[in-house]
Amino acid sequence: MQTFFGMILGALLLAGGVYVYDSMQTSSVANGQVAVTNRTIVNWDVAKADWDALRDRAHKDWVRISSK
């Protein structure tokens, strides 16, 4: 159980650290050619869209399963 908790906590800390790092970087649109050296690690718009799609699908599946 402690190992499982440690893996979950580690994943959350990693995602949080990457988010903080990326939030301190400037936008690639604002920097133009200099953006190559200051690019963010994660494309957060795509990650949010994927997360929303996963959440919506899970909700629809839950409604379908619980209605039986």
CHARMM-style PDB file with segment names, atoms N, HN, CA, C and O in Angstrom:
ATOM      1  N   MET     1       0.823  -1.192   0.000  1.00  0.00      PROA
ATOM      2  CA  MET     1       0.000   0.000   0.000  1.00  0.00      PROA
ATOM      3  C   MET     1       0.869   1.259   0.000  1.00  0.00      PROA
ATOM      4  O   MET     1       0.551   2.237  -0.675  1.00  0.00      PROA
ATOM      5  N   GLN     2       1.961   1.228   0.756  1.00  0.00      PROA
ATOM      6  HN  GLN     2       2.219   0.433   1.305  1.00  0.00      PROA
ATOM      7  CA  GLN     2       2.837   2.396   0.806  1.00  0.00      PROA
ATOM      8  C   GLN     2       3.501   2.644  -0.549  1.00  0.00      PROA
ATOM      9  O   GLN     2       3.709   3.791  -0.946  1.00  0.00      PROA
ATOM     10  N   THR     3       3.830   1.562  -1.253  1.00  0.00      PROA
ATOM     11  HN  THR     3       3.661   0.630  -0.931  1.00  0.00      PROA
ATOM     12  CA  THR     3       4.444   1.701  -2.567  1.00  0.00      PROA
ATOM     13  C   THR     3       3.466   2.351  -3.543  1.00  0.00      PROA
ATOM     14  O   THR     3       3.833   3.256  -4.292  1.00  0.00      PROA
ATOM     15  N   PHE     4       2.230   1.888  -3.527  1.00  0.00      PROA
ATOM     16  HN  PHE     4       1.931   1.153  -2.918  1.00  0.00      PROA
ATOM     17  CA  PHE     4       1.207   2.452  -4.401  1.00  0.00      PROA
ATOM     18  C   PHE     4       0.994   3.932  -4.085  1.00  0.00      PROA
ATOM     19  O   PHE     4       0.915   4.756  -4.996  1.00  0.00      PROA
ATOM     20  N   PHE     5       0.902   4.266  -2.809  1.00  0.00      PROA
ATOM     21  HN  PHE     5       0.965   3.596  -2.070  1.00  0.00      PROA
ATOM     22  CA  PHE     5       0.742   5.658  -2.398  1.00  0.00      PROA
ATOM     23  C   PHE     5       1.945   6.491  -2.841  1.00  0.00      PROA
ATOM     24  O   PHE     5       1.785   7.629  -3.282  1.00  0.00      PROA
ATOM     25  N   GLY     6       3.144   5.928  -2.726  1.00  0.00      PROA
ATOM     26  HN  GLY     6       3.274   5.003  -2.368  1.00  0.00      PROA
ATOM     27  CA  GLY     6       4.355   6.635  -3.144  1.00  0.00      PROA
ATOM     28  C   GLY     6       4.380   6.904  -4.638  1.00  0.00      PROA
ATOM     29  O   GLY     6       4.821   7.968  -5.072  1.00  0.00      PROA
ATOM     30  N   MET     7       3.907   5.939  -5.436  1.00  0.00      PROA
ATOM     31  HN  MET     7       3.549   5.074  -5.084  1.00  0.00      PROA
ATOM     32  CA  MET     7       3.868   6.138  -6.883  1.00  0.00      PROA
ATOM     33  C   MET     7       2.873   7.231  -7.254  1.00  0.00      PROA
ATOM     34  O   MET     7       3.159   8.070  -8.109  1.00  0.00      PROA
ATOM     35  N   ILE     8       1.705   7.225  -6.614  1.00  0.00      PROA
ATOM     36  HN  ILE     8       1.472   6.544  -5.919  1.00  0.00      PROA
ATOM     37  CA  ILE     8       0.706   8.262  -6.883  1.00  0.00      PROA
ATOM     38  C   ILE     8       1.240   9.634  -6.475  1.00  0.00      PROA
ATOM     39  O   ILE     8       1.117  10.602  -7.224  1.00  0.00      PROA
ATOM     40  N   LEU     9       1.827   9.710  -5.298  1.00  0.00      PROA
ATOM     41  HN  LEU     9       1.927   8.923  -4.689  1.00  0.00      PROA
ATOM     42  CA  LEU     9       2.378  10.979  -4.818  1.00  0.00      PROA
ATOM     43  C   LEU     9       3.499  11.470  -5.728  1.00  0.00      PROA
ATOM     44  O   LEU     9       3.587  12.664  -6.012  1.00  0.00      PROA
ATOM     45  N   GLY    10       4.356  10.558  -6.187  1.00  0.00      PROA
ATOM     46  HN  GLY    10       4.285   9.588  -5.956  1.00  0.00      PROA
ATOM     47  CA  GLY    10       5.439  10.932  -7.092  1.00  0.00      PROA
ATOM     48  C   GLY    10       4.924  11.473  -8.415  1.00  0.00      PROA
ATOM     49  O   GLY    10       5.455  12.451  -8.941  1.00  0.00      PROA
ATOM     50  N   ALA    11       3.887  10.835  -8.952  1.00  0.00      PROA
ATOM     51  HN  ALA    11       3.456  10.041  -8.524  1.00  0.00      PROA
ATOM     52  CA  ALA    11       3.304  11.305 -10.216  1.00  0.00      PROA
ATOM     53  C   ALA    11       2.692  12.690 -10.043  1.00  0.00      PROA
ATOM     54  O   ALA    11       2.835  13.546 -10.916  1.00  0.00      PROA
ATOM     55  N   LEU    12       2.011  12.913  -8.922  1.00  0.00      PROA
ATOM     56  HN  LEU    12       1.895  12.217  -8.213  1.00  0.00      PROA
ATOM     57  CA  LEU    12       1.419  14.228  -8.668  1.00  0.00      PROA
ATOM     58  C   LEU    12       2.494  15.305  -8.498  1.00  0.00      PROA
ATOM     59  O   LEU    12       2.344  16.420  -8.998  1.00  0.00      PROA
ATOM     60  N   LEU    13       3.570  14.969  -7.798  1.00  0.00      PROA
ATOM     61  HN  LEU    13       3.692  14.063  -7.392  1.00  0.00      PROA
ATOM     62  CA  LEU    13       4.660  15.931  -7.620  1.00  0.00      PROA
ATOM     63  C   LEU    13       5.338  16.235  -8.957  1.00  0.00      PROA
ATOM     64  O   LEU    13       5.702  17.382  -9.217  1.00  0.00      PROA
ATOM     65  N   LEU    14       5.510  15.225  -9.803  1.00  0.00      PROA
ATOM     66  HN  LEU    14       5.214  14.293  -9.592  1.00  0.00      PROA
ATOM     67  CA  LEU    14       6.112  15.443 -11.111  1.00  0.00      PROA
ATOM     68  C   LEU    14       5.238  16.353 -11.961  1.00  0.00      PROA
ATOM     69  O   LEU    14       5.734  17.313 -12.551  1.00  0.00      PROA
ATOM     70  N   ALA    15       3.947  16.065 -12.028  1.00  0.00      PROA
ATOM     71  HN  ALA    15       3.543  15.285 -11.548  1.00  0.00      PROA
ATOM     72  CA  ALA    15       3.040  16.893 -12.826  1.00  0.00      PROA
ATOM     73  C   ALA    15       2.988  18.314 -12.274  1.00  0.00      PROA
ATOM     74  O   ALA    15       2.973  19.275 -13.043  1.00  0.00      PROA
ATOM     75  N   GLY    16       2.962  18.455 -10.966  1.00  0.00      PROA
ATOM     76  HN  GLY    16       2.974  17.674 -10.342  1.00  0.00      PROA
ATOM     77  CA  GLY    16       2.956  19.792 -10.360  1.00  0.00      PROA
ATOM     78  C   GLY    16       4.238  20.552 -10.649  1.00  0.00      PROA
ATOM     79  O   GLY    16       4.200  21.748 -10.939  1.00  0.00      PROA
ATOM     80  N   GLY    17       5.361  19.874 -10.573  1.00  0.00      PROA
ATOM     81  HN  GLY    17       5.391  18.902 -10.338  1.00  0.00      PROA
ATOM     82  CA  GLY    17       6.640  20.517 -10.862  1.00  0.00      PROA
ATOM     83  C   GLY    17       6.745  20.976 -12.298  1.00  0.00      PROA
ATOM     84  O   GLY    17       7.235  22.072 -12.567  1.00  0.00      PROA
ATOM     85  N   VAL    18       6.289  20.148 -13.228  1.00  0.00      PROA
ATOM     86  HN  VAL    18       5.891  19.257 -13.009  1.00  0.00      PROA
ATOM     87  CA  VAL    18       6.313  20.521 -14.641  1.00  0.00      PROA
ATOM     88  C   VAL    18       5.382  21.701 -14.889  1.00  0.00      PROA
ATOM     89  O   VAL    18       5.716  22.608 -15.652  1.00  0.00      PROA
ATOM     90  N   TYR    19       4.211  21.694 -14.243  1.00  0.00      PROA
ATOM     91  HN  TYR    19       3.940  20.957 -13.623  1.00  0.00      PROA
ATOM     92  CA  TYR    19       3.279  22.808 -14.413  1.00  0.00      PROA
ATOM     93  C   TYR    19       3.890  24.110 -13.903  1.00  0.00      PROA
ATOM     94  O   TYR    19       3.779  25.145 -14.561  1.00  0.00      PROA
ATOM     95  N   VAL    20       4.531  24.067 -12.742  1.00  0.00      PROA
ATOM     96  HN  VAL    20       4.621  23.227 -12.208  1.00  0.00      PROA
ATOM     97  CA  VAL    20       5.155  25.273 -12.188  1.00  0.00      PROA
ATOM     98  C   VAL    20       6.273  25.750 -13.105  1.00  0.00      PROA
ATOM     99  O   VAL    20       6.387  26.945 -13.373  1.00  0.00      PROA
ATOM    100  N   TYR    21       7.100  24.824 -13.588  1.00  0.00      PROA
ATOM    101  HN  TYR    21       7.008  23.852 -13.369  1.00  0.00      PROA
ATOM    102  CA  TYR    21       8.188  25.196 -14.497  1.00  0.00      PROA
ATOM    103  C   TYR    21       7.639  25.842 -15.762  1.00  0.00      PROA
ATOM    104  O   TYR    21       8.123  26.887 -16.197  1.00  0.00      PROA
ATOM    105  N   ASP    22       6.620  25.207 -16.351  1.00  0.00      PROA
ATOM    106  HN  ASP    22       6.227  24.358 -15.998  1.00  0.00      PROA
ATOM    107  CA  ASP    22       6.035  25.743 -17.577  1.00  0.00      PROA
ATOM    108  C   ASP    22       5.347  27.076 -17.356  1.00  0.00      PROA
ATOM    109  O   ASP    22       5.368  27.933 -18.240  1.00  0.00      PROA
ATOM    110  N   SER    23       4.738  27.269 -16.195  1.00  0.00      PROA
ATOM    111  HN  SER    23       4.721  26.573 -15.478  1.00  0.00      PROA
ATOM    112  CA  SER    23       4.052  28.534 -15.950  1.00  0.00      PROA
ATOM    113  C   SER    23       5.034  29.689 -15.803  1.00  0.00      PROA
ATOM    114  O   SER    23       4.649  30.847 -15.964  1.00  0.00      PROA
ATOM    115  N   MET    24       6.300  29.395 -15.498  1.00  0.00      PROA
ATOM    116  HN  MET    24       6.613  28.455 -15.367  1.00  0.00      PROA
ATOM    117  CA  MET    24       7.304  30.449 -15.382  1.00  0.00      PROA
ATOM    118  C   MET    24       7.933  30.792 -16.730  1.00  0.00      PROA
ATOM    119  O   MET    24       8.588  31.826 -16.857  1.00  0.00      PROA
ATOM    120  N   GLN    25       7.742  29.940 -17.734  1.00  0.00      PROA
ATOM    121  HN  GLN    25       7.210  29.100 -17.631  1.00  0.00      PROA
ATOM    122  CA  GLN    25       8.280  30.205 -19.069  1.00  0.00      PROA
ATOM    123  C   GLN    25       7.362  31.176 -19.796  1.00  0.00      PROA
ATOM    124  O   GLN    25       6.156  31.212 -19.553  1.00  0.00      PROA
ATOM    125  N   THR    26       7.938  31.945 -20.672  1.00  0.00      PROA
ATOM    126  HN  THR    26       8.918  31.916 -20.870  1.00  0.00      PROA
ATOM    127  CA  THR    26       7.134  32.890 -21.444  1.00  0.00      PROA
ATOM    128  C   THR    26       6.508  32.187 -22.629  1.00  0.00      PROA
ATOM    129  O   THR    26       6.942  31.100 -23.012  1.00  0.00      PROA
ATOM    130  N   SER    27       5.519  32.783 -23.196  1.00  0.00      PROA
ATOM    131  HN  SER    27       5.167  33.666 -22.885  1.00  0.00      PROA
ATOM    132  CA  SER    27       4.798  32.213 -24.321  1.00  0.00      PROA
ATOM    133  C   SER    27       5.685  32.141 -25.555  1.00  0.00      PROA
ATOM    134  O   SER    27       6.480  33.048 -25.805  1.00  0.00      PROA
ATOM    135  N   SER    28       5.555  31.066 -26.328  1.00  0.00      PROA
ATOM    136  HN  SER    28       4.909  30.329 -26.125  1.00  0.00      PROA
ATOM    137  CA  SER    28       6.337  30.946 -27.559  1.00  0.00      PROA
ATOM    138  C   SER    28       5.858  31.943 -28.603  1.00  0.00      PROA
ATOM    139  O   SER    28       6.627  32.343 -29.478  1.00  0.00      PROA
ATOM    140  N   VAL    29       4.598  32.347 -28.519  1.00  0.00      PROA
ATOM    141  HN  VAL    29       3.973  32.022 -27.809  1.00  0.00      PROA
ATOM    142  CA  VAL    29       4.077  33.338 -29.462  1.00  0.00      PROA
ATOM    143  C   VAL    29       4.707  34.701 -29.185  1.00  0.00      PROA
ATOM    144  O   VAL    29       5.046  35.431 -30.117  1.00  0.00      PROA
ATOM    145  N   ALA    30       4.862  35.042 -27.915  1.00  0.00      PROA
ATOM    146  HN  ALA    30       4.586  34.449 -27.158  1.00  0.00      PROA
ATOM    147  CA  ALA    30       5.407  36.344 -27.549  1.00  0.00      PROA
ATOM    148  C   ALA    30       6.897  36.447 -27.854  1.00  0.00      PROA
ATOM    149  O   ALA    30       7.402  37.547 -28.082  1.00  0.00      PROA
ATOM    150  N   ASN    31       7.608  35.325 -27.861  1.00  0.00      PROA
ATOM    151  HN  ASN    31       7.198  34.431 -27.676  1.00  0.00      PROA
ATOM    152  CA  ASN    31       9.050  35.374 -28.038  1.00  0.00      PROA
ATOM    153  C   ASN    31       9.527  35.284 -29.475  1.00  0.00      PROA
ATOM    154  O   ASN    31      10.661  35.665 -29.764  1.00  0.00      PROA
ATOM    155  N   GLY    32       8.709  34.797 -30.375  1.00  0.00      PROA
ATOM    156  HN  GLY    32       7.787  34.487 -30.140  1.00  0.00      PROA
ATOM    157  CA  GLY    32       9.124  34.690 -31.774  1.00  0.00      PROA
ATOM    158  C   GLY    32      10.239  33.676 -31.958  1.00  0.00      PROA
ATOM    159  O   GLY    32      10.093  32.518 -31.566  1.00  0.00      PROA
ATOM    160  N   GLN    33      11.370  34.103 -32.559  1.00  0.00      PROA
ATOM    161  HN  GLN    33      11.488  35.044 -32.878  1.00  0.00      PROA
ATOM    162  CA  GLN    33      12.476  33.191 -32.841  1.00  0.00      PROA
ATOM    163  C   GLN    33      13.167  32.697 -31.573  1.00  0.00      PROA
ATOM    164  O   GLN    33      13.737  31.606 -31.578  1.00  0.00      PROA
ATOM    165  N   VAL    34      13.133  33.447 -30.521  1.00  0.00      PROA
ATOM    166  HN  VAL    34      12.671  34.334 -30.517  1.00  0.00      PROA
ATOM    167  CA  VAL    34      13.782  33.061 -29.272  1.00  0.00      PROA
ATOM    168  C   VAL    34      13.006  31.946 -28.575  1.00  0.00      PROA
ATOM    169  O   VAL    34      13.507  31.335 -27.631  1.00  0.00      PROA
ATOM    170  N   ALA    35      11.809  31.687 -29.029  1.00  0.00      PROA
ATOM    171  HN  ALA    35      11.402  32.184 -29.796  1.00  0.00      PROA
ATOM    172  CA  ALA    35      10.946  30.695 -28.388  1.00  0.00      PROA
ATOM    173  C   ALA    35      11.540  29.300 -28.426  1.00  0.00      PROA
ATOM    174  O   ALA    35      11.166  28.463 -27.605  1.00  0.00      PROA
ATOM    175  N   VAL    36      12.439  29.018 -29.334  1.00  0.00      PROA
ATOM    176  HN  VAL    36      12.743  29.698 -30.001  1.00  0.00      PROA
ATOM    177  CA  VAL    36      13.033  27.687 -29.427  1.00  0.00      PROA
ATOM    178  C   VAL    36      13.763  27.345 -28.137  1.00  0.00      PROA
ATOM    179  O   VAL    36      13.718  26.194 -27.702  1.00  0.00      PROA
ATOM    180  N   THR    37      14.430  28.301 -27.516  1.00  0.00      PROA
ATOM    181  HN  THR    37      14.466  29.236 -27.869  1.00  0.00      PROA
ATOM    182  CA  THR    37      15.163  28.027 -26.287  1.00  0.00      PROA
ATOM    183  C   THR    37      14.270  28.105 -25.051  1.00  0.00      PROA
ATOM    184  O   THR    37      14.644  27.580 -24.002  1.00  0.00      PROA
ATOM    185  N   ASN    38      13.112  28.738 -25.142  1.00  0.00      PROA
ATOM    186  HN  ASN    38      12.809  29.164 -25.994  1.00  0.00      PROA
ATOM    187  CA  ASN    38      12.250  28.913 -23.975  1.00  0.00      PROA
ATOM    188  C   ASN    38      10.918  28.195 -24.118  1.00  0.00      PROA
ATOM    189  O   ASN    38       9.917  28.646 -23.561  1.00  0.00      PROA
ATOM    190  N   ARG    39      10.881  27.086 -24.850  1.00  0.00      PROA
ATOM    191  HN  ARG    39      11.694  26.719 -25.302  1.00  0.00      PROA
ATOM    192  CA  ARG    39       9.622  26.375 -25.050  1.00  0.00      PROA
ATOM    193  C   ARG    39       9.205  25.660 -23.772  1.00  0.00      PROA
ATOM    194  O   ARG    39      10.042  25.235 -22.975  1.00  0.00      PROA
ATOM    195  N   THR    40       7.901  25.538 -23.597  1.00  0.00      PROA
ATOM    196  HN  THR    40       7.221  25.884 -24.244  1.00  0.00      PROA
ATOM    197  CA  THR    40       7.384  24.820 -22.435  1.00  0.00      PROA
ATOM    198  C   THR    40       7.514  23.320 -22.669  1.00  0.00      PROA
ATOM    199  O   THR    40       7.645  22.874 -23.809  1.00  0.00      PROA
ATOM    200  N   ILE    41       7.479  22.547 -21.597  1.00  0.00      PROA
ATOM    201  HN  ILE    41       7.373  22.909 -20.671  1.00  0.00      PROA
ATOM    202  CA  ILE    41       7.623  21.095 -21.680  1.00  0.00      PROA
ATOM    203  C   ILE    41       6.336  20.457 -22.179  1.00  0.00      PROA
ATOM    204  O   ILE    41       6.372  19.551 -23.012  1.00  0.00      PROA
ATOM    205  N   VAL    42       5.213  20.919 -21.681  1.00  0.00      PROA
ATOM    206  HN  VAL    42       5.183  21.654 -21.004  1.00  0.00      PROA
ATOM    207  CA  VAL    42       3.918  20.314 -21.991  1.00  0.00      PROA
ATOM    208  C   VAL    42       3.040  21.327 -22.704  1.00  0.00      PROA
ATOM    209  O   VAL    42       3.027  22.504 -22.346  1.00  0.00      PROA
ATOM    210  N   ASN    43       2.306  20.874 -23.712  1.00  0.00      PROA
ATOM    211  HN  ASN    43       2.316  19.917 -24.004  1.00  0.00      PROA
ATOM    212  CA  ASN    43       1.308  21.706 -24.365  1.00  0.00      PROA
ATOM    213  C   ASN    43       0.034  21.577 -23.517  1.00  0.00      PROA
ATOM    214  O   ASN    43      -0.725  20.622 -23.686  1.00  0.00      PROA
ATOM    215  N   TRP    44      -0.199  22.506 -22.633  1.00  0.00      PROA
ATOM    216  HN  TRP    44       0.417  23.282 -22.496  1.00  0.00      PROA
ATOM    217  CA  TRP    44      -1.267  22.386 -21.632  1.00  0.00      PROA
ATOM    218  C   TRP    44      -2.653  22.467 -22.250  1.00  0.00      PROA
ATOM    219  O   TRP    44      -3.602  21.923 -21.685  1.00  0.00      PROA
ATOM    220  N   ASP    45      -2.799  23.129 -23.393  1.00  0.00      PROA
ATOM    221  HN  ASP    45      -2.028  23.570 -23.852  1.00  0.00      PROA
ATOM    222  CA  ASP    45      -4.107  23.175 -24.054  1.00  0.00      PROA
ATOM    223  C   ASP    45      -4.513  21.785 -24.528  1.00  0.00      PROA
ATOM    224  O   ASP    45      -5.666  21.382 -24.368  1.00  0.00      PROA
ATOM    225  N   VAL    46      -3.573  21.056 -25.108  1.00  0.00      PROA
ATOM    226  HN  VAL    46      -2.637  21.383 -25.239  1.00  0.00      PROA
ATOM    227  CA  VAL    46      -3.851  19.701 -25.576  1.00  0.00      PROA
ATOM    228  C   VAL    46      -4.091  18.776 -24.389  1.00  0.00      PROA
ATOM    229  O   VAL    46      -4.991  17.937 -24.428  1.00  0.00      PROA
ATOM    230  N   ALA    47      -3.295  18.922 -23.339  1.00  0.00      PROA
ATOM    231  HN  ALA    47      -2.564  19.604 -23.308  1.00  0.00      PROA
ATOM    232  CA  ALA    47      -3.471  18.087 -22.152  1.00  0.00      PROA
ATOM    233  C   ALA    47      -4.844  18.319 -21.520  1.00  0.00      PROA
ATOM    234  O   ALA    47      -5.479  17.366 -21.069  1.00  0.00      PROA
ATOM    235  N   LYS    48      -5.313  19.571 -21.482  1.00  0.00      PROA
ATOM    236  HN  LYS    48      -4.797  20.345 -21.849  1.00  0.00      PROA
ATOM    237  CA  LYS    48      -6.628  19.866 -20.922  1.00  0.00      PROA
ATOM    238  C   LYS    48      -7.731  19.268 -21.784  1.00  0.00      PROA
ATOM    239  O   LYS    48      -8.703  18.726 -21.258  1.00  0.00      PROA
ATOM    240  N   ALA    49      -7.589  19.362 -23.103  1.00  0.00      PROA
ATOM    241  HN  ALA    49      -6.799  19.802 -23.530  1.00  0.00      PROA
ATOM    242  CA  ALA    49      -8.603  18.793 -24.007  1.00  0.00      PROA
ATOM    243  C   ALA    49      -8.674  17.278 -23.842  1.00  0.00      PROA
ATOM    244  O   ALA    49      -9.764  16.706 -23.818  1.00  0.00      PROA
ATOM    245  N   ASP    50      -7.514  16.623 -23.728  1.00  0.00      PROA
ATOM    246  HN  ASP    50      -6.629  17.087 -23.748  1.00  0.00      PROA
ATOM    247  CA  ASP    50      -7.495  15.172 -23.523  1.00  0.00      PROA
ATOM    248  C   ASP    50      -8.101  14.798 -22.177  1.00  0.00      PROA
ATOM    249  O   ASP    50      -8.842  13.820 -22.082  1.00  0.00      PROA
ATOM    250  N   TRP    51      -7.795  15.562 -21.143  1.00  0.00      PROA
ATOM    251  HN  TRP    51      -7.193  16.357 -21.220  1.00  0.00      PROA
ATOM    252  CA  TRP    51      -8.345  15.295 -19.815  1.00  0.00      PROA
ATOM    253  C   TRP    51      -9.867  15.459 -19.816  1.00  0.00      PROA
ATOM    254  O   TRP    51     -10.585  14.646 -19.234  1.00  0.00      PROA
ATOM    255  N   ASP    52     -10.354  16.517 -20.472  1.00  0.00      PROA
ATOM    256  HN  ASP    52      -9.771  17.178 -20.944  1.00  0.00      PROA
ATOM    257  CA  ASP    52     -11.805  16.738 -20.551  1.00  0.00      PROA
ATOM    258  C   ASP    52     -12.495  15.609 -21.309  1.00  0.00      PROA
ATOM    259  O   ASP    52     -13.579  15.175 -20.920  1.00  0.00      PROA
ATOM    260  N   ALA    53     -11.873  15.128 -22.388  1.00  0.00      PROA
ATOM    261  HN  ALA    53     -10.992  15.481 -22.703  1.00  0.00      PROA
ATOM    262  CA  ALA    53     -12.452  14.021 -23.154  1.00  0.00      PROA
ATOM    263  C   ALA    53     -12.489  12.747 -22.308  1.00  0.00      PROA
ATOM    264  O   ALA    53     -13.474  12.010 -22.342  1.00  0.00      PROA
ATOM    265  N   LEU    54     -11.431  12.487 -21.557  1.00  0.00      PROA
ATOM    266  HN  LEU    54     -10.630  13.086 -21.530  1.00  0.00      PROA
ATOM    267  CA  LEU    54     -11.385  11.317 -20.684  1.00  0.00      PROA
ATOM    268  C   LEU    54     -12.447  11.411 -19.592  1.00  0.00      PROA
ATOM    269  O   LEU    54     -13.136  10.433 -19.301  1.00  0.00      PROA
ATOM    270  N   ARG    55     -12.573  12.583 -18.996  1.00  0.00      PROA
ATOM    271  HN  ARG    55     -12.013  13.377 -19.232  1.00  0.00      PROA
ATOM    272  CA  ARG    55     -13.560  12.781 -17.933  1.00  0.00      PROA
ATOM    273  C   ARG    55     -14.984  12.622 -18.456  1.00  0.00      PROA
ATOM    274  O   ARG    55     -15.818  11.997 -17.801  1.00  0.00      PROA
ATOM    275  N   ASP    56     -15.266  13.180 -19.626  1.00  0.00      PROA
ATOM    276  HN  ASP    56     -14.589  13.687 -20.158  1.00  0.00      PROA
ATOM    277  CA  ASP    56     -16.599  13.056 -20.213  1.00  0.00      PROA
ATOM    278  C   ASP    56     -16.925  11.610 -20.562  1.00  0.00      PROA
ATOM    279  O   ASP    56     -18.042  11.149 -20.328  1.00  0.00      PROA
ATOM    280  N   ARG    57     -15.957  10.899 -21.118  1.00  0.00      PROA
ATOM    281  HN  ARG    57     -15.050  11.274 -21.307  1.00  0.00      PROA
ATOM    282  CA  ARG    57     -16.186   9.492 -21.459  1.00  0.00      PROA
ATOM    283  C   ARG    57     -16.420   8.660 -20.205  1.00  0.00      PROA
ATOM    284  O   ARG    57     -17.298   7.798 -20.189  1.00  0.00      PROA
ATOM    285  N   ALA    58     -15.641   8.910 -19.153  1.00  0.00      PROA
ATOM    286  HN  ALA    58     -14.927   9.611 -19.167  1.00  0.00      PROA
ATOM    287  CA  ALA    58     -15.825   8.173 -17.907  1.00  0.00      PROA
ATOM    288  C   ALA    58     -17.208   8.455 -17.320  1.00  0.00      PROA
ATOM    289  O   ALA    58     -17.863   7.547 -16.809  1.00  0.00      PROA
ATOM    290  N   HSD    59     -17.649   9.699 -17.392  1.00  0.00      PROA
ATOM    291  HN  HSD    59     -17.117  10.437 -17.808  1.00  0.00      PROA
ATOM    292  CA  HSD    59     -18.972  10.053 -16.878  1.00  0.00      PROA
ATOM    293  C   HSD    59     -20.072   9.353 -17.672  1.00  0.00      PROA
ATOM    294  O   HSD    59     -21.016   8.819 -17.090  1.00  0.00      PROA
ATOM    295  N   LYS    60     -19.953   9.357 -18.995  1.00  0.00      PROA
ATOM    296  HN  LYS    60     -19.187   9.791 -19.469  1.00  0.00      PROA
ATOM    297  CA  LYS    60     -20.956   8.695 -19.840  1.00  0.00      PROA
ATOM    298  C   LYS    60     -20.983   7.191 -19.574  1.00  0.00      PROA
ATOM    299  O   LYS    60     -22.055   6.590 -19.509  1.00  0.00      PROA
ATOM    300  N   ASP    61     -19.798   6.579 -19.419  1.00  0.00      PROA
ATOM    301  HN  ASP    61     -18.927   7.067 -19.472  1.00  0.00      PROA
ATOM    302  CA  ASP    61     -19.740   5.144 -19.121  1.00  0.00      PROA
ATOM    303  C   ASP    61     -20.339   4.848 -17.750  1.00  0.00      PROA
ATOM    304  O   ASP    61     -21.025   3.840 -17.575  1.00  0.00      PROA
ATOM    305  N   TRP    62     -20.083   5.724 -16.774  1.00  0.00      PROA
ATOM    306  HN  TRP    62     -19.526   6.542 -16.916  1.00  0.00      PROA
ATOM    307  CA  TRP    62     -20.635   5.526 -15.439  1.00  0.00      PROA
ATOM    308  C   TRP    62     -22.165   5.595 -15.475  1.00  0.00      PROA
ATOM    309  O   TRP    62     -22.843   4.779 -14.851  1.00  0.00      PROA
ATOM    310  N   VAL    63     -22.696   6.565 -16.203  1.00  0.00      PROA
ATOM    311  HN  VAL    63     -22.145   7.228 -16.710  1.00  0.00      PROA
ATOM    312  CA  VAL    63     -24.154   6.692 -16.326  1.00  0.00      PROA
ATOM    313  C   VAL    63     -24.732   5.448 -17.005  1.00  0.00      PROA
ATOM    314  O   VAL    63     -25.768   4.930 -16.588  1.00  0.00      PROA
ATOM    315  N   ARG    64     -24.056   4.974 -18.051  1.00  0.00      PROA
ATOM    316  HN  ARG    64     -23.215   5.395 -18.390  1.00  0.00      PROA
ATOM    317  CA  ARG    64     -24.537   3.792 -18.776  1.00  0.00      PROA
ATOM    318  C   ARG    64     -24.493   2.554 -17.882  1.00  0.00      PROA
ATOM    319  O   ARG    64     -25.435   1.761 -17.887  1.00  0.00      PROA
ATOM    320  N   ILE    65     -23.428   2.375 -17.123  1.00  0.00      PROA
ATOM    321  HN  ILE    65     -22.663   3.019 -17.118  1.00  0.00      PROA
ATOM    322  CA  ILE    65     -23.302   1.196 -16.251  1.00  0.00      PROA
ATOM    323  C   ILE    65     -24.286   1.269 -15.083  1.00  0.00      PROA
ATOM    324  O   ILE    65     -24.904   0.266 -14.725  1.00  0.00      PROA
ATOM    325  N   SER    66     -24.427   2.446 -14.496  1.00  0.00      PROA
ATOM    326  HN  SER    66     -23.925   3.260 -14.787  1.00  0.00      PROA
ATOM    327  CA  SER    66     -25.283   2.567 -13.303  1.00  0.00      PROA
ATOM    328  C   SER    66     -26.769   2.524 -13.657  1.00  0.00      PROA
ATOM    329  O   SER    66     -27.600   2.292 -12.780  1.00  0.00      PROA
ATOM    330  N   SER    67     -27.113   2.740 -14.918  1.00  0.00      PROA
ATOM    331  HN  SER    67     -26.437   2.928 -15.631  1.00  0.00      PROA
ATOM    332  CA  SER    67     -28.534   2.699 -15.295  1.00  0.00      PROA
ATOM    333  C   SER    67     -29.045   1.279 -15.513  1.00  0.00      PROA
ATOM    334  O   SER    67     -30.252   1.068 -15.641  1.00  0.00      PROA
ATOM    335  N   LYS    68     -28.146   0.310 -15.556  1.00  0.00      PROA
ATOM    336  HN  LYS    68     -27.166   0.480 -15.452  1.00  0.00      PROA
ATOM    337  CA  LYS    68     -28.566  -1.091 -15.782  1.00  0.00      PROA
ATOM    338  C   LYS    68     -29.124  -1.712 -14.527  1.00  0.00      PROA
ATOM    339  OT1 LYS    68     -29.522  -2.877 -14.540  1.00  0.00      PROA
TER     340      LYS     68
END
